[in-house]
Amino acid sequence: MDQNSAEWLDEQKRVNKVITVINNKLAAFKGSTSSLKEDIIGLRKNFWEDVTVNIDEPDDVIETYASIKQQAELLSERERSHGQFYKTSKLLQRLKSSPYFGRFDFSEEEGPEESFYIGIGSLMDENDEDFLIYDWRAPVASLYYDYSPGHVSYRTPEEEISGEMTLKRQYVIREGNMEGMFNTGITIGDSLLQKILGSQATTYMKSIVATIQREQNSIIRFEKGSMLIVQGVAGSGKTSVAMQRIAYLLYRHRNQINADQILLFSPNQMFSTYVSSVLPELGEENMQQSTFHEYVKKRLDHEFTVETPFEQLEDKLVSRKKEGVSTEEMMIQFKSGREFKRLIDDYLSALSHTGMLFRNIKFRGQTLITSKEITTYFYQLDSSLALPNRVELVKEWLLHHLQKVEKEEVEKDWAEEEAALLRREDYMEAYESIQKKQFHGEETFDDTVQEERFLRALVVERKLAPLRRQIKRLRFVHLRKIYRQLFDESIKNYEVPTEWEAIRQSSKENLNQKYLPVEDQTPYLYLQDRIEGRKVNASIKYVFMDEAQDYTWFQFHYIQSMFPYAQFTLLGDYHQSIFAHNYGEDTILSPELHEEPPELFELMRSYRSTKQIVEFAKEMVDDGDKIEAFNRQGHLPEVHYTHTEKEHMQALRICAKRRLNEGYQTVAILCKTIEECRQVYNDIGRELQASLIYKETQPFQEGLVILPIYLAKGIEFESVLVFDASDNNFNRKEDRFLLYTACTRAMHVLDIFCKGRMSPFLRTISEDLYIKKTAVQL
Ligand SMILES: Nc1ncnc2c1ncn2[C@@H]1O[C@H](COP(=O)(O)OP(=O)(O)OP(=O)(O)O)[C@@H](O)[C@H]1O
């Protein structure tokens, strides 16, 4: 649209007017916040002066309590208001620079026409009567994402409203200046989306509220059901949808939930950092974020060396056979599924009558209670009681026993000896305690005798404290042995893998070494919770699982039982199933794996990569013809052929340099394993000042990075170079998923390097979809 047209000037005038309102509101806010702040400081400072403290009589105590409570409530009310003011003023600051990104004109059936301006938050006029800007999450704003001009309708919580939309317009406003204005059609501003998608990548994900597509909008706003599954192709905006959906839920249920009640399971910590800026950009606080591994580690770290999922994957990638399923893979697949859970459930039923194993309770090198005695006690208890209730009773029994032990130990010589070695402060404590007793009128016939008794008791109590703590934590249950017992004998009536004998042995070996591989972690936790009992988390109301195809059935089942009051949103892509537990089959994205039928959504259009890259990558997967590319033009991917190791590295070096010189800010060399990454880094990475990323805890960086494909999951780069996509490196069934994941990380350019023959998964791609290059041409 012409910048000098009357329409353009009118729109700029409106922007100016809105910014004036924002400025006035900000000025008014400043006054109110500073007086609120003073109030809070004053209240904190004089808290105790304004409270009447009197504890002489019971009535006075009640009065004192009421007075403290009143003062605390006043303070917290002020603090809350201050927090709210702070949040609103931050939003106003943001709106000041870019108040809105869209508009539509709409009239309800036979009603007057009204213009609706859509931005990241709402703004009322100075009289608080009319909306100058509607929040993108308001029900009416749905029209903007769902329709082009014509007959339209949207749902409010109460009813369906329909009418006519006569205009839909999109704006680019920066620092209060109108920089672009487009009247748009069905999809939201192809030209704007082109521009956004064609821009440079950042190390943090950006919000997409200005260009949410219709199919994405329906997921973002979906409210019903206890589970949503989003199967979306690579780059279709699953993570973006998850983040905007969280922002939507925080707005829609703003009086009932806060950000702490939403939990996102992310694939790794690097990804957590990558998405951490989206919600703050939208004026919301970040939800809780964790990886499943972090949770597992916290629970099991004290007892085991806990394998990470990436260690498991790296190990399988390095050691796997060229064909067939290895014993390790069989073990992983079996322990990830329903049959193994069935086995554990039956085992748990059996434990109700026999087989529980306990640790000896030892103190100062001597056994106080043997594991056998505990077992006898356990099985003497009412067998109709659940295992956790019986464990609880054993705990009480042991603690009671410990009290008796404490009394006996006080009389022993060692207590006297150690009491003599106590520090000065302990003596002071003893003295004060005795003084207190005298004050309370208790008999203290002889201070020195009293003091010695006190000190002996102190010594014994301290010595027993760790044991008492362990008992309270139920460490007397020998879980490791109980789990290991599961592998003691051959089992019948279960569909065990052919290599079960080898699996049994290796499982026991690992447990003896106190090493817990990924595939054993969830079953172990499940067994533990069913034996020891565990409180569920009732506060989390929404759980999001991104890269959901990477979770095993068992893991998902476990997570679901931890949050029984939460609605689940699972987002993933079975074409990217790179872990050994399923390799694309039966991922938790399959609706039939769930007891209750989930709501199913599909996202088939890929936004991340140019049309050329999507057309290339989609030929690598089975039902790739269903994948649609967003029409953003770029260069054809290049496949670089070399013959020798040296040539291969040389080609990679020249190409990486070229991409950096072309101005790409994020260039990634993706390899299959860490071993390969190290090799590339040593050969060419240092010279090119690349960063080697081999741990998920490392931050995502700009410039040239070298990392394994599995760590690049969920993330994108302007330019991607795939290392050694040759026949002998990517040839197994599941390598197809790895290669597909690697290629779909690229936004603008894709280069693939092969030593000798190309991987079979690339050979099937039509030759007109890429450019063949040989080392000489470089
Ligand atoms: N509606 C949209 N408007 C603007 N950008 C979008 C939109 N949808 C997706 N994108 C962009 O496309 C890219 C891919 O999105 P995202 O990472 O959410 O996809 P994904 O489905 O999670 O991908 P993957 O499974 O490959 O990790 C991001 O840069 C995102 O900003």
The ligand as an SDF file (V2000), in Angstrom:
LIG
                    3D

 31 33  0  0  0  0  0  0  0  0999 V2000
    2.3150  -19.2340   12.0210 N   0  0  0  0  0  0  0  0  0  0  0  0
    3.6050  -18.9940   11.9860 C   0  0  0  0  0  0  0  0  0  0  0  0
    4.0610  -17.7600   11.7870 N   0  0  0  0  0  0  0  0  0  0  0  0
    5.3920  -17.5020   11.7690 C   0  0  0  0  0  0  0  0  0  0  0  0
    6.3230  -18.4310   11.9300 N   0  0  0  0  0  0  0  0  0  0  0  0
    5.9090  -19.6800   12.1390 C   0  0  0  0  0  0  0  0  0  0  0  0
    4.5410  -20.0370   12.1750 C   0  0  0  0  0  0  0  0  0  0  0  0
    4.4490  -21.3610   12.4080 N   0  0  0  0  0  0  0  0  0  0  0  0
    5.7150  -21.8150   12.5200 C   0  0  0  0  0  0  0  0  0  0  0  0
    6.5920  -20.8100   12.3480 N   0  0  0  0  0  0  0  0  0  0  0  0
    8.0420  -20.8730   12.3970 C   0  0  0  0  0  0  0  0  0  0  0  0
    8.4410  -22.1060   11.8400 O   0  0  0  0  0  0  0  0  0  0  0  0
    9.5790  -22.6060   12.5320 C   0  0  0  0  0  0  0  0  0  0  0  0
    9.2850  -23.9980   13.0130 C   0  0  0  0  0  0  0  0  0  0  0  0
    8.3790  -23.9320   14.0810 O   0  0  0  0  0  0  0  0  0  0  0  0
    8.4670  -24.9320   15.3040 P   0  0  0  0  0  0  0  0  0  0  0  0
    9.8650  -25.0500   15.7820 O   0  0  0  0  0  0  0  0  0  0  0  0
    7.4190  -24.5320   16.2710 O   0  0  0  0  0  0  0  0  0  0  0  0
    8.0570  -26.2630   14.5440 O   0  0  0  0  0  0  0  0  0  0  0  0
    8.0190  -27.7520   15.0640 P   0  0  0  0  0  0  0  0  0  0  0  0
    6.8450  -28.3840   14.4270 O   0  0  0  0  0  0  0  0  0  0  0  0
    8.0890  -27.7960   16.5480 O   0  0  0  0  0  0  0  0  0  0  0  0
    9.3180  -28.3070   14.4010 O   0  0  0  0  0  0  0  0  0  0  0  0
   10.2050  -29.6250   14.6660 P   0  0  0  0  0  0  0  0  0  0  0  0
    9.2950  -30.7700   14.9470 O   0  0  0  0  0  0  0  0  0  0  0  0
   10.9100  -29.7980   13.3730 O   0  0  0  0  0  0  0  0  0  0  0  0
   11.1430  -29.3080   15.7480 O   0  0  0  0  0  0  0  0  0  0  0  0
    9.8720  -21.6080   13.6290 C   0  0  0  0  0  0  0  0  0  0  0  0
   10.8430  -20.7030   13.1820 O   0  0  0  0  0  0  0  0  0  0  0  0
    8.5710  -20.8730   13.8270 C   0  0  0  0  0  0  0  0  0  0  0  0
    8.7620  -19.5780   14.3040 O   0  0  0  0  0  0  0  0  0  0  0  0
  1  2  1  0
  2  3  1  0
  2  7  2  0
  3  4  2  0
  4  5  1  0
  5  6  2  0
  6  7  1  0
  6 10  1  0
  7  8  1  0
  8  9  2  0
  9 10  1  0
 10 11  1  0
 11 12  1  0
 11 30  1  0
 12 13  1  0
 13 14  1  0
 13 28  1  0
 14 15  1  0
 15 16  1  0
 16 17  2  0
 16 18  1  0
 16 19  1  0
 19 20  1  0
 20 21  2  0
 20 22  1  0
 20 23  1  0
 23 24  1  0
 24 25  2  0
 24 26  1  0
 24 27  1  0
 28 29  1  0
 28 30  1  0
 30 31  1  0
M  END
$$$$
